[in-house]
Amino acid sequence: MEHLRGLLTRSLGKKVTYEQLLEALETRYRDAHLEHVLRAQLKDRVQCIGEKLQQWALEVEKRVRKAYQSAPAH
């Protein structure tokens, strides 16, 4: 953690708080992690007992759009 704080301090030229460091790291890495999580959730999504096929398909479509936002449409 101190190494990261040192890098951030040198690049910004001032001391930063833990909260500022955490925010900077979350901003930098949030989307990459989120995309990975969404793809894993999509992979694990199965139709539940009693769930209508149409409802399951809508949920899968929503997850595909979220998990592959960076992919071109068609």
C-alpha positions as CSV (number, residue, x, y, z in Angstrom):
1,M,0.0,0.0,0.0
2,E,2.8,2.4,0.8
3,H,4.4,1.8,-2.6
4,L,1.1,2.8,-4.3
5,R,0.7,5.8,-2.1
6,G,4.3,6.8,-2.9
7,L,3.7,6.5,-6.7
8,L,0.5,8.5,-6.4
9,T,2.2,11.1,-4.2
10,R,5.1,11.5,-6.7
11,S,2.8,11.8,-9.7
12,L,0.5,14.3,-8.0
13,G,3.2,16.1,-6.1
14,K,1.4,16.1,-2.8
15,K,0.4,13.8,0.0
16,V,-2.9,11.9,-0.4
17,T,-5.3,10.4,2.1
18,Y,-6.2,6.7,2.1
19,E,-9.7,7.6,0.8
20,Q,-8.1,9.5,-2.2
21,L,-5.9,6.6,-2.9
22,L,-8.7,4.1,-2.7
23,E,-10.9,6.3,-5.0
24,A,-8.1,6.6,-7.6
25,L,-7.5,2.8,-7.6
26,E,-11.3,2.1,-7.9
27,T,-11.6,4.6,-10.7
28,R,-8.7,3.0,-12.5
29,Y,-9.6,-0.7,-12.1
30,R,-13.3,-0.8,-11.4
31,D,-14.5,-1.4,-15.0
32,A,-12.0,-4.2,-15.7
33,H,-13.0,-6.1,-12.6
34,L,-16.7,-5.4,-13.2
35,E,-16.6,-6.8,-16.7
36,H,-14.9,-10.0,-15.4
37,V,-17.5,-10.4,-12.7
38,L,-20.4,-9.8,-15.1
39,R,-19.1,-12.4,-17.5
40,A,-18.7,-15.0,-14.7
41,Q,-22.3,-14.3,-13.6
42,L,-23.5,-14.7,-17.2
43,K,-21.6,-18.0,-17.5
44,D,-23.2,-19.3,-14.3
45,R,-26.8,-18.2,-15.1
46,V,-29.1,-21.1,-15.5
47,Q,-32.9,-21.3,-15.8
48,C,-34.4,-21.6,-12.3
49,I,-37.1,-24.1,-11.5
50,G,-40.5,-22.5,-12.4
51,E,-38.8,-19.6,-14.2
52,K,-40.4,-19.0,-17.6
53,L,-38.2,-19.3,-20.6
54,Q,-39.0,-15.8,-21.8
55,Q,-38.0,-14.3,-18.4
56,W,-34.8,-16.3,-18.3
57,A,-34.0,-15.2,-21.9
58,L,-34.5,-11.5,-20.9
59,E,-32.2,-11.9,-17.9
60,V,-29.5,-13.5,-20.1
61,E,-29.8,-10.7,-22.7
62,K,-29.4,-8.0,-20.0
63,R,-26.3,-9.7,-18.7
64,V,-24.8,-10.1,-22.2
65,R,-25.3,-6.4,-22.8
66,K,-23.6,-5.5,-19.5
67,A,-20.8,-8.0,-19.7
68,Y,-19.9,-7.1,-23.3
69,Q,-20.5,-3.3,-23.4
70,S,-17.2,-2.8,-25.2
71,A,-18.1,-5.2,-28.0
72,P,-19.6,-3.8,-31.2
73,A,-23.3,-4.4,-31.7
74,H,-23.7,-7.0,-34.4
